Amino acid sequence: MTNVHAPMQPSKLQNYNSARGAEAYKADYQKKLHRKWSDKRERALLARYFQRIGKVDTILDLPCGHGRLSDLLRSHCQRLVEGDWSFTMVQLNQRDHDRDHRHYVRASALEIPFKDQAFDAVVSFRLSHHLETQELREQHLRELFRTAKKHVIVTWFSATSLKNMLRQLRVKIAGKKPKNVLRNDRVRAIAEQCGFRQQLAKPLFLIGSGHVLGLFTRE
Ligand SMILES: C[S@@+](CC[C@H](N)C(=O)[O-])C[C@H]1O[C@@H](n2cnc3c(N)ncnc32)[C@H](O)[C@@H]1O
């Protein structure tokens, strides 16, 4: 059972919250080839998105994990707030990156503890596909749009990606668990309801990944 306070599988949450799980997630990005590729591609896309929007005053990065994107995001703003549901991730991140106007907070991306439009840009990488229900995935998006004054940069797992279509076959044939997806048109519709327009939405890879990275700007 998942809800707003425990929105992903308890075993996954426990893993991210344990010192071993947090260190393992960090080590994956240093050792595993597919993680290194996706990290490189995400950085390239982020750099492109920031070229379009320019430098901003404040960014909220939620969830920040161990701070994989901390240095890159800090180079595009004056003040960076790093947040995560996992105390352990926040501690690890702070240990490695606590300098030059970076702030740390334990927070849920489903009930973000900041007022409306508190940050120029709100960034949320690799959380949506962990959220177990459509309702929570949409609540996550609405919270990002509520707290962003100008821009939201967010990843989601696309329902229309090749990877998800293949998974759907395996769901039917082999009883595999469905992916936690969002339809791209639904993401756009929620953005519009919240006063944002989609500027860019690039797949991480056409084959092998269903993740999309979207850039939305307040109208
Ligand atoms: C796959 S990691 C992504 C971390 C980082 N954004 C990155 O791309 O490296 C998912 C993170 O989401 C955090 N998390 C899980 N549920 C959360 C929630 N409701 N609010 C904020 N963070 C959450 C986990 O603790 C974990 O650090």
The ligand as a Gaussian input file, in Angstrom:
#p B3LYP/6-31G(d) Opt

LIG

0 1
 C       16.390000       7.301000      -8.234000
 S       16.788000       8.401000      -6.908000
 C       17.032000       9.931000      -7.811000
 C       17.920000      10.915000      -7.096000
 C       18.409000      12.108000      -7.948000
 N       17.307000      12.932000      -8.398000
 C       19.203000      11.604000      -9.141000
 O       18.691000      11.655000     -10.273000
 O       20.332000      11.145000      -8.927000
 C       15.214000       8.614000      -6.156000
 C       15.293000       9.449000      -4.893000
 O       13.960000       9.796000      -4.515000
 C       13.917000       9.885000      -3.093000
 N       12.495000       9.891000      -2.720000
 C       11.631000       8.866000      -2.660000
 N       10.382000       9.295000      -2.374000
 C       10.468000      10.630000      -2.245000
 C        9.532000      11.661000      -1.971000
 N        8.251000      11.422000      -1.775000
 N        9.974000      12.933000      -1.912000
 C       11.273000      13.225000      -2.121000
 N       12.207000      12.298000      -2.370000
 C       11.818000      11.021000      -2.470000
 C       14.759000       8.703000      -2.660000
 O       15.192000       8.836000      -1.336000
 C       15.906000       8.773000      -3.674000
 O       16.961000       9.585000      -3.200000

